[in-house]
Amino acid sequence: MLQEVARAHDTSSDLRTRFAGQDVYFWYDHHGAGYTTGAGAIALLAGMPIAILGYPLAYGVVVAVAILAGWRYGRSKGWYKCATCGEILHAPVPSACPGCGGTFRARIRSPMDRLAVEEGQE
C-alpha cells in the first residue's frame, strides 16, 4: 500500500499515469448556485414595479419562480470531473481518467465523498 502511495506522488513520473491501475471516482460539477443567485437578483430588481404597485404576493411568486428556474437551468449546465485530479471529462465518461490514468470505479456526489468511500474500503 505504501509503495502505491509513494509511486502516485513521485514527481519524476508522468502525471498522466500517476494513478494508473488505481480506483478513482468522478462527479458532476454544475452551476446551480450561480444561476440561482443571478436569477434571484434579477427578479428582485425587475419585479420591483410589481411590489410598488401593491402586489407583494405576485412579487414573491415572480422571485420564487425565477430562483427555481435559475436552479434548474444551472443544474443542466455542467460537466463530469475526476474527483482525484480534477480533469474535465467529455461525454460519455471514459473507463479511465485521461488526467491521472486511474480507472473509474463509480460516480460520487462531491469530491469530498471520495475520501469517505476510500476510508470505508479499508
N, C-alpha and C positions, 0 to 999 in steps of 0.2 A: 504494500500500500504506500509506504513512504517513498519507494522508488518511483512509483507512478506520479506522485505529487511533485517530487524533485524534477522528474523529466518534464512535467507540464509547465513548471516555472523556470526551466532552463532558457535563459535569454539568447543563447547561441543557436538554438534550434529554430526551425522555420515556424513562424507564427501561424501559418495556415494549417499546420498539422500538430499543434501542441497538445490537443486533446483527442488525437486520433485513437479510436478504439474505446473511448470512454463514453458513458451515457451523458447526454446534455438534454436540455429542455427548451421549448420555445413557448412564447406567449404573444398575445395580441395587444399591441400598443395602439391606443385610439386617442382622439382629440375631443372626447365628450365634454370634459370640463371646460375647455377653452371655448368651444362653440356655445355652451350653455351660458357662460359669463357674457360673451359678446351679444348673444340674442337677448339676454335679460337686460343688459344695459341699453340696448337699442329700444327695446319695448318700453322700458321705464321712461325714456325720453320722448319717444314718438307717441306714446299713449297719454302724455300729459294733458292734451286738449280734452280727452275723454274725462279725466279726473276733474279738470277745471270746470267742465260743463255740469258736473254734479252726478256723475255716474261711477261711483267708486267700485261697485261690483263688476261692471263691464271692464273697468281699468284692470282690476285684478285678474279677470279672465284672460284678457289680452296678454298680460305679462306671463301668466301661468302657461298659456298655450305656446307663447314664443320660447319660453325656457324648455318646455318639453320637446318642442320641435328642434331646438338647437342641440339638445342632448342626443336625440335620436339621429340627427344628421351627423353629429360629431362621432358617434359610435360607429357609423358606417364608413368613416374616413380614417382608416388606419392600416396597419401592416403587421405582419408577424416578425418577431425578432428573436434571436438566440438569447436565452437568459444568461449564458456564460460569457459570451464575448460581445453581445450587442449588435451583431451583424443583421442587417435588414434582409429578410428572406422574401423572394418573389414567389408568387403562387404558381403552381402548387408547391407546398413546403417539401423540400428535398429530404432524402433519408439521412444525409449527413450535412453538417454545417459547413458552408464554404469559407467561413471566417476562422474557425478553430479546428475543423476536422472531426469534431465529435459526432457520434451517432445519436440522432434524436430519439428519445425514449417516449416522451409524452408531452402534451400541451398542459401548461400550468396557467394560473390566473395572473400572477405577477412574478417578477424576478425574485422577490423575497421568498416565495413559495419553494424555490429551488433548494434553498438551504434546509427547509423543513423536510422535504422529500428525501434529500441526501442523508440527513441525520436519522430519519426513520428506517432507512435501509440497513444501517449498521447496528 
